[in-house]
Amino acid sequence: MIGTAATPAETYARAEPAVNPILQVPTQQGPPQTEHLAAARYLREHPDAAPQGANDFGCTPTAEHPRPVVLAHGTDSSAYSDWSGISPLLARAGICVFALNYGGKPGKDSFGTEDVWASSAQIGTFVDQVLAATGATQVDLVGFSQGASVTRYWINKLGGAPKVGQWIGLASPSYGGIMYGLVPVADAVPGIYTIVEIAASTAAVQQAAGSPFIRDLNAGGDTVPGVKYTTIGSRVDEMIQPNTNIALHGAGATNIVLQEQCADDLTGHFHLVYDPYVQQLVVNLLDPAHAVAPTCVPVALGTGISDVVLAAHS
């Protein structure tokens, strides 16, 4: 992890965002998908697609599953793109499932690109909507990539902890990522963060290792009492290096490394939400009374990278 000394990333310290990020709740049920590319292509034709089983605001939590589950997508993505595989599994288990599109830029069709502090607040807004609709007192939160960071920021820094039973972070940039090794270069070249932002997004830059947001997120400890925290990560994560930056260190935290449980599964960052082994781990954490041992099968290194690239340009 990059040290805490000031770097050009200080440009991205907390400030009023240039635009007010959009929060959207998709309502049209889409079919399950097995990878990002198919999800992205479906979403092009159905922009209001919600993951199957998600966003039924008439869903009533049961005694067996009293906490609704809220799913938060990653950077430059959406609820359907990231959760069209996991959401149907959770709904089938009898869990009330909800998934928002947060951090959208006006006039754009993707989400999770804008100021991460503002997006963290949007998580709280949506959770309150879910609690009001379902009558539940708490939710469980599952975040993928940036979704893990903004949900944890809301829990730890914005007073969300009393409303949360457990938090699960998939490919969580808990201590930031160096993003293919570009972050150390950017720190050494004045002004390059502006260029990176144009090529990627404000949110992507704000999640770099050593950035103001990452330091703020973990200041005083990376967990707070009362919440069960679990990270699920990969040793071959393409965005978060060293991969140990995924792990949390505070009380109440469990860190699962995929390859320690299934050595032949070389799923990295981008495919993690569509990896069947990981999907079963998530379902087991949220429905432990009916846990099923995941099936370990080989997954090739780099699986899912081309899908994400093609999805961005399809």
C-alpha positions in Angstrom: 0.0 0.0 0.0 1.2 3.5 -0.8 2.2 5.5 2.2 0.1 8.2 3.8 2.2 11.1 2.7 0.4 13.6 0.5 0.4 12.7 -3.2 -1.3 14.2 -6.3 -4.3 12.1 -5.3 -4.9 14.8 -2.6 -6.7 16.6 -5.4 -9.5 14.1 -4.8 -10.0 15.0 -1.1 -13.6 15.3 0.0 -15.4 18.2 -1.6 -18.8 19.0 -3.0 -19.1 16.8 -6.1 -19.2 18.6 -9.4 -22.5 16.9 -10.2 -25.1 15.4 -8.0 -24.8 11.6 -8.6 -28.0 9.8 -9.7 -29.5 7.1 -7.6 -31.8 4.8 -9.6 -33.8 1.8 -8.6 -34.3 -0.6 -11.6 -37.7 -2.3 -11.7 -37.9 -4.6 -14.8 -37.0 -8.1 -13.9 -34.3 -9.4 -16.2 -33.2 -13.0 -16.8 -30.2 -14.6 -14.9 -26.9 -14.3 -16.6 -23.6 -16.2 -16.3 -21.1 -13.5 -17.2 -20.8 -9.7 -17.6 -20.9 -9.6 -21.4 -24.3 -11.2 -21.7 -25.6 -9.0 -18.9 -24.3 -5.9 -20.6 -25.9 -6.8 -23.9 -29.3 -7.5 -22.3 -29.0 -4.2 -20.5 -28.4 -2.3 -23.7 -31.9 -3.3 -24.9 -33.5 -3.2 -21.4 -32.0 -0.2 -19.6 -34.3 -0.5 -16.6 -33.4 -4.2 -16.0 -33.2 -5.4 -12.4 -31.5 -8.7 -11.4 -34.1 -11.4 -11.3 -35.6 -11.5 -7.8 -34.5 -8.0 -6.8 -36.5 -4.9 -5.9 -39.9 -6.4 -5.0 -40.9 -3.8 -2.5 -43.8 -6.0 -1.5 -41.4 -8.7 -0.2 -42.0 -9.6 3.4 -38.9 -10.9 5.4 -39.5 -14.2 7.1 -38.4 -15.3 10.6 -35.8 -17.5 8.9 -34.5 -14.5 6.8 -35.4 -11.4 8.7 -32.9 -9.2 7.1 -33.3 -8.1 3.4 -30.1 -8.2 1.4 -28.9 -5.0 -0.4 -26.5 -5.5 -3.3 -24.1 -2.7 -4.4 -22.4 -2.9 -7.8 -18.9 -1.9 -8.8 -17.3 1.0 -10.7 -18.8 1.9 -14.1 -21.4 -0.8 -13.8 -24.9 -1.4 -12.6 -27.1 -3.6 -10.5 -28.0 -5.9 -13.4 -24.5 -6.1 -14.8 -23.0 -7.3 -11.5 -25.8 -9.1 -9.8 -27.8 -10.9 -12.5 -26.1 -14.2 -11.3 -26.2 -13.9 -7.5 -29.6 -12.2 -7.0 -31.7 -15.0 -8.3 -29.9 -17.5 -6.0 -30.6 -15.4 -3.0 -34.3 -14.9 -4.0 -34.6 -18.6 -4.5 -33.3 -19.1 -0.9 -36.3 -17.1 0.3 -34.4 -13.8 1.0 -35.8 -10.4 0.1 -33.2 -8.9 -2.3 -32.7 -5.3 -3.4 -30.2 -3.7 -5.8 -29.7 -0.1 -6.6 -27.8 1.8 -9.3 -25.8 4.5 -7.4 -23.3 7.1 -8.4 -24.6 7.8 -11.8 -23.6 10.8 -14.0 -26.5 12.7 -15.5 -26.9 11.9 -19.1 -24.9 8.7 -18.9 -26.1 5.1 -18.8 -23.6 3.7 -16.4 -23.2 4.0 -12.6 -20.6 4.0 -9.9 -18.5 6.6 -11.7 -19.0 9.7 -9.5 -17.8 10.9 -6.1 -17.5 8.0 -3.7 -18.4 10.1 -0.6 -21.7 11.1 -2.3 -22.3 7.5 -3.4 -21.8 6.3 0.2 -24.6 8.5 1.3 -26.8 7.1 -1.4 -26.4 3.7 0.1 -28.0 5.0 3.3 -30.8 6.5 1.4 -31.6 3.3 -0.3 -31.3 1.2 2.8 -33.8 3.4 4.5 -36.2 2.9 1.6 -35.8 -0.9 1.9 -36.3 -0.9 5.7 -39.4 1.3 5.4 -40.9 -0.9 2.7 -40.2 -4.3 4.4 -40.6 -3.4 8.0 -37.2 -4.9 8.8 -34.9 -3.3 11.3 -31.7 -4.3 9.7 -30.3 -5.3 6.3 -27.3 -7.4 5.1 -25.1 -5.6 2.6 -23.1 -7.2 -0.2 -20.8 -5.0 -2.2 -18.6 -5.8 -5.2 -15.4 -3.8 -5.8 -16.4 -0.1 -5.2 -19.7 -1.4 -3.9 -17.8 -2.9 -1.0 -16.1 0.4 -0.2 -19.2 2.7 -0.3 -21.3 0.3 1.7 -18.6 0.0 4.3 -18.1 3.7 4.4 -21.8 4.2 5.1 -21.6 1.6 7.9 -18.4 2.8 9.5 -18.5 6.6 9.0 -22.1 7.6 8.3 -23.9 5.9 11.2 -25.2 2.9 9.3 -23.9 0.2 11.7 -27.1 -0.2 13.8 -29.0 -0.9 10.6 -26.7 -3.7 9.4 -26.3 -7.3 10.5 -23.5 -8.4 8.2 -21.4 -6.9 5.4 -19.8 -9.0 2.6 -17.2 -7.4 0.3 -16.3 -9.2 -2.9 -13.0 -8.1 -4.4 -13.1 -5.3 -1.9 -10.5 -2.5 -2.4 -10.4 -2.3 1.4 -7.0 -0.6 1.3 -7.1 0.5 -2.3 -5.6 -0.9 -5.4 -2.7 0.1 -7.6 -4.7 -0.7 -10.7 -2.4 -2.6 -13.0 0.6 -0.8 -11.4 -0.5 2.6 -12.7 -1.0 4.3 -9.3 2.7 4.5 -8.3 3.4 6.1 -11.7 0.5 8.5 -11.3 1.8 9.5 -7.9 5.1 10.4 -9.4 3.8 12.5 -12.3 2.1 15.8 -11.3 -1.3 16.3 -13.0 -1.7 12.8 -14.3 -4.7 12.0 -12.0 -6.7 14.4 -14.1 -5.9 12.5 -17.2 -6.7 9.2 -15.5 -10.0 10.6 -14.4 -10.9 11.5 -17.9 -10.0 8.0 -19.1 -11.8 6.3 -16.2 -13.9 8.1 -13.7 -13.7 10.2 -10.5 -14.7 7.1 -8.5 -11.9 4.9 -10.0 -9.2 7.4 -9.0 -10.7 7.9 -5.5 -10.2 4.2 -4.8 -6.4 4.2 -5.4 -4.2 2.9 -2.6 -3.3 5.8 -0.3 -6.0 8.1 -1.7 -7.9 10.4 0.7 -11.0 8.3 0.5 -9.2 5.1 1.4 -7.4 6.7 4.3 -10.7 8.2 5.5 -12.5 4.9 5.2 -10.0 3.1 7.4 -9.1 5.9 9.8 -9.5 4.7 13.4 -10.0 1.0 12.4 -11.6 -0.7 9.4 -14.5 -2.2 11.3 -17.0 -1.0 13.9 -18.7 -3.0 16.6 -21.9 -4.9 16.0 -21.4 -5.8 12.3 -20.1 -9.1 11.0 -17.6 -8.4 8.2 -16.5 -10.8 5.5 -14.2 -10.2 2.5 -14.0 -12.7 -0.4 -11.0 -12.1 -2.6 -8.6 -13.6 -5.1 -4.8 -13.9 -5.0 -4.8 -13.0 -8.7 -7.0 -9.9 -8.5 -6.2 -7.7 -11.5 -7.0 -4.4 -9.8 -6.0 -4.8 -6.2 -2.3 -5.4 -5.6 -1.0 -6.5 -3.3 -4.0 -8.7 -2.9 -3.6 -8.5 0.8 -5.1 -5.0 0.5 -8.5 -6.8 0.2 -8.4 -8.1 3.8 -9.8 -6.3 6.8 -8.0 -6.3 10.1 -10.5 -5.1 12.7 -12.6 -7.1 15.2 -15.5 -9.0 13.6 -13.7 -9.5 10.3 -13.3 -12.8 8.4 -11.2 -12.8 5.2 -11.7 -15.6 2.7 -9.1 -16.1 -0.1 -10.7 -18.0 -3.0 -7.6 -20.0 -3.9 -7.1 -21.2 -0.3 -10.5 -23.0 -0.7 -10.2 -24.0 -4.4 -6.6 -23.8 -5.6 -7.5 -24.4 -9.3 -10.0 -21.5 -9.4 -8.0 -18.6 -10.8 -10.9 -16.2 -11.0 -9.6 -12.6 -10.5 -11.3 -9.3 -9.9 -13.7 -9.0 -12.8 -15.3 -12.4 -12.9 -15.7 -12.8 -9.1 -19.4 -12.1 -9.0 -20.0 -14.7 -11.7 -17.8 -17.4 -10.3 -20.1 -20.3 -9.1 -17.8 -21.1 -6.2 -17.9 -17.5 -5.0 -21.7 -17.3 -5.6 -22.2 -20.3 -3.3 -20.0 -18.8 -0.6 -22.2 -15.7 -0.6 -25.4 -17.7 -0.4 -24.0 -19.8 2.4 -23.0 -16.6 4.4 -26.5 -15.2 4.0 -28.4 -18.5 4.4 -26.2 -20.5 6.7 -28.9 -22.9 7.8 -29.0 -24.3 4.3 -25.3 -24.1 3.4 -24.1 -26.2 0.6 -20.4 -27.0 0.0 -19.3 -25.2 -3.2 -18.0 -27.3 -6.1 -14.4 -26.6 -6.9 -13.6 -26.6 -10.6 -10.7 -25.2 -12.5 -11.1 -21.6 -13.8 -8.5 -20.2 -16.1 -6.4 -17.1 -15.2 -7.9 -14.0 -16.8 -11.4 -15.3 -17.1 -13.9 -12.5 -17.5 -11.4 -9.7 -18.5 -12.4 -9.8 -22.2 -16.1 -9.9 -21.3 -15.7 -6.7 -19.3 -13.8 -5.0 -22.1 -16.3 -6.1 -24.7 -19.2 -5.1 -22.5 -17.8 -1.6 -22.2 -17.7 -1.3 -26.0 -20.7 -3.3 -27.0 
